[in-house]
Amino acid sequence: QVRLVESGGGLVQAGGSLRLSCVASGTIFSIDTMYWYRQATGKQRELVAQISGTSTYYADSVKGRFTISRDNAKNTVYLQMNSLKPEDTAVYSCNLVRASGYNYWGQGTQVTVSS
């Protein structure tokens, strides 16, 4: 069993930056895929970014503004969010999917961007 704990959320003005962290209680391997999702109030959960090995993917809505990275030695995945917009307001959650298929979720961290 792996526990994921997100941190780094908060209230920021539009145009500002935040860095989210997701720390795993167990080892994260390079072959594991890590995802950042977000869910705004009243909306469906959407994939924001993912990283597998050194390959990354970004939703069009965040491309060029957000950067996902990982530090396997620290069992941590980051989401650097720049040029934040009010529409980025959501609960952000990390998700670990092992190559074996095991799937783990964090509890989420709130990001609020004021205009």
C-alpha positions as CSV (number, residue, x, y, z in Angstrom):
1,Q,0.0,0.0,0.0
2,V,1.3,3.5,-0.9
3,R,0.0,6.7,0.6
4,L,0.2,9.9,-1.5
5,V,0.2,13.3,0.2
6,E,-0.2,16.4,-1.8
7,S,0.9,19.9,-0.6
8,G,1.6,23.3,-1.9
9,G,-1.9,24.5,-2.7
10,G,-3.3,27.8,-1.6
11,L,-4.7,31.1,-2.7
12,V,-2.8,33.1,-5.3
13,Q,-3.6,36.0,-7.6
14,A,-4.0,35.6,-11.3
15,G,-0.6,35.5,-13.0
16,G,1.0,34.0,-9.9
17,S,2.7,30.7,-9.4
18,L,2.4,27.7,-7.1
19,R,4.4,24.4,-6.9
20,L,2.5,21.4,-5.8
21,S,4.2,18.4,-4.4
22,C,3.1,14.8,-4.1
23,V,5.1,12.6,-1.7
24,A,4.7,8.9,-1.8
25,S,5.2,6.7,1.3
26,G,6.7,4.0,-0.9
27,T,9.2,3.9,-3.7
28,I,8.3,5.4,-7.0
29,F,10.0,3.7,-9.9
30,S,10.8,5.3,-13.2
31,I,8.5,2.9,-15.0
32,D,5.5,4.1,-12.8
33,T,3.3,6.7,-14.3
34,M,2.4,9.7,-12.2
35,Y,-0.6,11.9,-13.0
36,W,-1.9,15.2,-11.8
37,Y,-5.7,15.6,-12.1
38,R,-7.9,18.5,-11.1
39,Q,-11.6,18.9,-10.4
40,A,-13.3,22.2,-10.2
41,T,-16.6,22.5,-8.3
42,G,-19.4,21.2,-10.5
43,K,-17.1,19.9,-13.1
44,Q,-15.7,16.5,-14.1
45,R,-12.2,15.6,-13.1
46,E,-9.7,16.3,-15.8
47,L,-6.1,15.2,-16.4
48,V,-3.7,18.0,-16.1
49,A,-0.3,16.4,-16.6
50,Q,1.4,13.0,-16.5
51,I,5.0,11.7,-16.4
52,S,6.3,8.3,-17.2
53,G,10.0,7.9,-17.2
54,T,11.1,11.1,-18.9
55,S,8.0,11.4,-21.1
56,T,5.4,14.0,-20.2
57,Y,2.0,15.0,-21.3
58,Y,0.0,18.2,-20.7
59,A,-3.6,19.1,-21.2
60,D,-3.9,21.9,-23.8
61,S,-5.3,24.2,-21.2
62,V,-2.0,24.2,-19.2
63,K,0.6,23.6,-21.9
64,G,3.4,26.1,-21.6
65,R,2.3,27.2,-18.1
66,F,2.6,24.0,-16.0
67,T,5.6,21.6,-15.7
68,I,5.5,18.2,-14.2
69,S,8.7,16.7,-12.8
70,R,9.7,13.9,-10.5
71,D,12.5,13.1,-8.0
72,N,12.5,9.4,-7.6
73,A,15.1,9.6,-4.9
74,K,12.6,11.6,-2.8
75,N,9.6,9.6,-4.0
76,T,8.1,13.0,-5.0
77,V,6.3,14.4,-8.1
78,Y,5.9,18.1,-8.6
79,L,3.6,20.3,-10.6
80,Q,5.0,23.8,-11.2
81,M,2.2,26.1,-12.1
82,N,3.0,29.5,-13.6
83,S,0.8,32.2,-15.0
84,L,-2.1,30.9,-13.1
85,K,-5.6,31.8,-14.2
86,P,-8.9,31.9,-12.3
87,E,-10.0,28.9,-14.4
88,D,-7.2,26.9,-12.8
89,T,-9.1,26.9,-9.5
90,A,-9.7,23.3,-8.5
91,V,-8.7,20.5,-6.2
92,Y,-5.5,19.0,-7.5
93,S,-4.8,15.3,-6.9
94,C,-2.0,13.1,-7.7
95,N,-2.3,9.6,-8.9
96,L,0.3,6.8,-9.1
97,V,-0.2,3.9,-11.4
98,R,2.3,1.1,-11.1
99,A,3.5,-0.8,-14.1
100,S,1.7,-3.8,-12.3
101,G,-1.6,-1.8,-12.5
102,Y,-1.9,-0.9,-8.9
103,N,-3.5,2.5,-8.6
104,Y,-3.1,5.0,-5.7
105,W,-4.6,8.5,-5.1
106,G,-3.8,11.3,-2.8
107,Q,-6.4,13.3,-0.9
108,G,-6.0,16.5,-3.0
109,T,-4.9,20.0,-2.4
110,Q,-7.0,23.1,-3.1
111,V,-5.7,25.7,-5.5
112,T,-7.7,29.0,-5.7
113,V,-6.7,31.7,-8.2
114,S,-8.3,35.1,-7.7
115,S,-8.8,37.6,-10.5
